[in-house]
Amino acid sequence: MRTIYLDNNATTAPHPTVIEAMRHVLEHVPGNPSSIHGPGQAARAVVDAARVDVAALLGARPTEIVFTSGGTEAINTALHACVQSAPTGSRRIIRSTVEHEAVIEAALHGADEVSVVGVDAEGRLDLAGLARELARPACCVSLMLSNNETGVLLPIQEAAALARAARVPLHVDAVQAVGKSVLNVEEIGCDYLSIAAHKFHGPKGVGALFVRRGAAFVPLLRGASHESARRAGTENTAALAGMAAAARVMGCGISERRAHLRQLTVRLEALLADIPGVRFQGAGAERMPGTTNVAFEGLEGAGVVLRLAREGIAISSGSACSASMGGGSHVLEAMGVPYSHLFGAIRVSLCKQNTADEIDLAAAAIARAVLALRELLPGV
Ligand SMILES: Cc1ncc(COP(=O)(O)O)c(C=O)c1O
């Protein structure tokens, strides 16, 4: 059966050059980057080159990049650094209501106090609310660049200006933004920024944290002095080579990629718009191209997802992490999505490799699934 993969916000397939780069390191560069002999130095060269490529992708200096095991660790590291370096009394983290669980949980278990800034019905951040929260001492503002469930963009530059004026460091969760938007830490004006390779056609289990030169830093993982004593643990050289290859691919052709994603998103949403009881989440806000969050009145998103899975079409009913936990989405709840639609949401998330033909097949399958599920629920 043909597989149509439309769940790219959950993870992406590794790019062929990523697989090649990883295979090369696994086969030919077996050393430990901390060893001073030849094989060790060859491995060190892989790590150094990866740092240059990842820094270039973000408009950062190589010394400002700390490699991690992924987005979650990068986020935990940033929040930990902010909390641990702050004086008692100001160990407060400010986040939005629509952050990923990685930010929500890291803030909850790290800070003395967490303040939450809301969004409107389209998922747009309440900037005035952020300004109000910044009137009191805090050690960090943590905001995502684009939401993983809806694609809605947060006004990061405006938030950065507010945080800077209040002298509060800003951490940006850019995990969903790489390759879909030009990322430049100078233009964003953040102090910390997290990415995860598997969201941009790199391998899983590797990511990076940008730490602005001079920004406070306290390591989360303690041990030997890897990563200039910022993250202990022998480097995953093959994964770093893979992430670097993905960074090089993502650094090129952003506008073509965005245009392709936008075209397919518009096509998909036009095809779904006629389904009775349909509701698009965040459609009125500025969104990252390639993400559609759509709900069907009275249905459960999981039912639609399972029916599509039987036809070889992979989508999700929210974020992949929460999909297995059941229950509603905290993002949609924060946006005030009415109860009638709250559990009926599916997320279709695209990548450059998806085609118009795949979109047409998926839209038809979604329409069929909704119809079939409705027949089981008379009165809806
Ligand atoms: C917005 C966002 N932040 C953080 C993460 C966590 O990244 P990882 O699972 O690679 O650790 C994800 C993963 O879905 C995400 O979508």
The ligand as an SDF file (V2000), in Angstrom:
LIG
                    3D

 16 16  0  0  0  0  0  0  0  0999 V2000
    7.3830   23.1500   19.3400 C   0  0  0  0  0  0  0  0  0  0  0  0
    8.1460   21.9680   19.8500 C   0  0  0  0  0  0  0  0  0  0  0  0
    9.0400   22.1470   20.8370 N   0  0  0  0  0  0  0  0  0  0  0  0
    9.7540   21.1210   21.3220 C   0  0  0  0  0  0  0  0  0  0  0  0
    9.6060   19.8480   20.8520 C   0  0  0  0  0  0  0  0  0  0  0  0
   10.4340   18.7460   21.4480 C   0  0  0  0  0  0  0  0  0  0  0  0
   11.3730   18.2850   20.5180 O   0  0  0  0  0  0  0  0  0  0  0  0
   12.0060   16.8160   20.6390 P   0  0  0  0  0  0  0  0  0  0  0  0
   10.8570   15.8610   20.6720 O   0  0  0  0  0  0  0  0  0  0  0  0
   12.8560   16.6660   19.4410 O   0  0  0  0  0  0  0  0  0  0  0  0
   12.7930   16.7660   21.8730 O   0  0  0  0  0  0  0  0  0  0  0  0
    8.6700   19.6000   19.8370 C   0  0  0  0  0  0  0  0  0  0  0  0
    8.4340   18.2370   19.3300 C   0  0  0  0  0  0  0  0  0  0  0  0
    7.3810   17.9210   18.8400 O   0  0  0  0  0  0  0  0  0  0  0  0
    7.9240   20.7010   19.3140 C   0  0  0  0  0  0  0  0  0  0  0  0
    7.0240   20.5310   18.3390 O   0  0  0  0  0  0  0  0  0  0  0  0
  1  2  1  0
  2  3  1  0
  2 15  2  0
  3  4  2  0
  4  5  1  0
  5  6  1  0
  5 12  2  0
  6  7  1  0
  7  8  1  0
  8  9  2  0
  8 10  1  0
  8 11  1  0
 12 13  1  0
 12 15  1  0
 13 14  2  0
 15 16  1  0
M  END
$$$$
